[in-house]
Amino acid sequence: MKRLFVIFLILAMLVLVPFLIWGDSFGEAMSLENTVKWLRSAGAWAWVAGIGLLIIDLFLPILGTVVMSALGLVYGWFFGGILSAMGSIGAGLLAYGLARKLGRKAAHLVTGEKGFEEGERLFRRELGGWLVVLSRWMPVLPEVVACLAGIAKMPFGRFMAALCAGSVPMGFVFAWIGHTGQEKPMMALILSSGLPPLIWGAFRLLYNRKPMAKPES
């Protein structure tokens, strides 16, 4: 588990480096007002620009919650929420896919066979889904956990379900904030952190209660 933690730290540093280099300039440029102006300047393609910003958050210090709020202001809470969720899900899928395709060999060299197997077991168990869900509303962790899930070859169906359970509520909450003109209400924190685990818990409860298929005779 210690070697798995090393992989976590390496990924976290890779995510943090762009923030350390460009974080201040991006923070100044990406106020809610400036982001809304930029989206509106894209005209009919503003929705594509918004989703694109959320996806490249994997590589650049994009303020994802500001983009989601801007989408809510431009498109309203419903369509803004859909677009925000799509962007967050797209970022998670990109991180998962790249790490699964390109990161496994490098991770294997760092962790060794035993450490690698521990990581795979972690994300194949129930805890893996909870990590993905809970990470979506935290800084830095969404990208790191999605990469770890890809490296560990977390079953795609479970990853996708957990990703949606975390991303959809967050997208709608921050789109609603932008639509209603609220910047940092406590309700946003409560909803964005509380809804994902409730949705995932309900999903897992229903899934686990699903009757097993009878073997063919």
Order of alpha helices (4+ residues) and beta strands (2+ residues): alpha-alpha-alpha-alpha-alpha-alpha-alpha-alpha-alpha
